[in-house]
Each structure stands twice: as structure tokens, then as C-alpha cells.
Amino acid sequence: MSAAPGPTTGAQQGMVLVIVLWMLVLMTVIAATIATTQKAQVRLTSSQVSRTEGRALALAGIHYAVTRLADSDRELAWLADGVTRTWRYREQPIDITVTEESGRVDINAADRLLLIRLLAAIGLDSSRQQQLAGAIIDWRDPDGNSLPGGAEDVAYQQAGLDYGAKDDRFDDVSELRLVMGMDPTVYNRLRPAVTVDTGRAAPDPAYATPLVRAALAGEVWETGGTAALQIGNRDGSGAGSAASADGFLLGVVRIRCRLTLPNGEEYSAEAVVSADRQAKSGISIGRWRENVHSEETGE
């Protein structure tokens, strides 16, 4: 015959209470963690939705800009003149700016003389013109031979940098900031005048900015600031059409879209667009960048 269980002691009751309390604390922590995770996921999902919505609206703006550039009515057609125009898509205002890339200096294709002229146009002295022009070409050329005043790997090492000359083409204008001798002031002055997207050895004067026109003429451009973006006359009439007579896009244009999403977030995107007669849309979108803040800095 088994013995009847004895009465529960106070110590045992206290232990049970402690275990129950710890379980409550643990469950509270788990619940709080789950709630925090869910909130973070909701915020992330909301941000992703906004980004997707912004991208879709920007793409609509880009395609609309192309149709306006190719408008058969030359009185209504847009010019790739750097002027910002506002278009409403389903009640959503989108600010659209189109500039012609062929009026910029392609730092992958320009020769030493053109680079020197461009650097002279922003007021650099002869020594710095030679040094920076050489360093730009040394950055992009495949060999390890330094040009006069230029910079190959050894020069970067001697300067204490943990990288050397790329020995390949510039993939983005922002790479200029890595070139030996480049500083923020010079970069910010050059940024509106250069590109990596045309492949042209020389810019098209018809679309050239004042800074590029000064470089082509061997003059110093003294204005500075955002006026560097103005193409042609102040009303844009100096810039030619960006489309052919049969309604196809000519050359390469940069299209930037800015908008405020319904949730109040600011969104911007920039695309480099070129003609592609094989594509159904007639265009090819090459470089695509989001949240572009400044033409001056390329950020």
C-alpha cells in the first residue's frame, strides 16, 4: 500500500512561483520581440512598396519624355535643353528634366588635349591641367606607363592610398573623385560637363554647355554654379531637336524624374536613354540611378 503524498512545503511553493514569474517574463519578452519584428517588417514592406511605386512612376515619366522629344510637331516637341517640366500622371506631378549627353565631354574617349582644355576652362593653372589630364588617362588606359604629370599604381602607393590606377574605362563619372590629384572643388566644377555614356571623342557643339563651349574655344569659363547646365540660349533655343524627322530619338539623353509619393516620401531617378530601333519602345535604357540629389555632385 503506497503512502499518501505529504503536504507541499513553503520552499516548494516559492520555487513554483518563481518559475511561473520567469515564464511570464519570458513570454512578455517574446511577445515584445515579435511585435517589434512585425513593425520593422511593416516599415520595410511599406518602404519597398513606395520604392516600387516611385520606380514605376519615374519609368512612366521617362517614356513620356521620349514621346515628347519625338513629337512630330516641332513647335510642341521638347528639347533636350536642361529645362525642368512638370507632367501629371494620374494626378501625380512628376518633374522631368532632359539633357543631351552628346554635349558633354566623355572622359573615356576624350584625348589629352581636350581634357587639358576642359581643365583650363575651369581656371586651373598649366601644371594642374597637365597633371590631372595625365592622371585621368592613366586611370583608364590598360598599361602601367605613366604619362607626363600622370599617375599609375606607384604614385597612388606613394601617396598612401590603398588602391592604384584602374587601368580600365570609367564606369561612372563619380570615379573621377578617385583619380590622383582630384579634389571636391575641381570635381564639382567638372561634373556637369562630363559623361561616360556617349563614346564620342569630342562633344557636339550644338548641345554643349557653356563650360564645354568655353573649353572647345580655348577660353576660361568664369560663371560657375548651375548655369553650367544651361544648353544653348537661356530659352533653350540654341539646342537642336533630340529626335529625327521620323520620330526616333537621336543620340543619347539623360532624363531625370523627381516626385513626391502619396506617403510624403521624396523619390528621384535618372536614366541615360539612347535610340534602339530593334526595341519595341524604340529606346534603350542604359544607366539607371535612384535618389539622385544633385547634378553638380552626381550624387
Secondary structure, DSSP 8 states (H G I E B T S, - for coil): ---------HHHHHHHHHHHHHHHHHHHHHHHHHHHHHHHHHHHHHHHHHHHHHHHHHHHHHHHHHHHHT-S-TTTS-BSEEEEEEEEETTEEEEEEEEEGGGSEETTT--HHHHHHHHHHTT--HHHHHHHHHHHHHHHSSS----TT---HHHHHHTT-S-----S--SSGGGGGGSTT--HHHHHHHGGGEESSS--SS--GGG--HHHHHHHHT------GGGGG--SSTTSTTS-BSB-TTS-B-SEEEEEEEEE-TTS-EEEEEEEEEE-TTSTTSEEEEEEEES---TTTT-
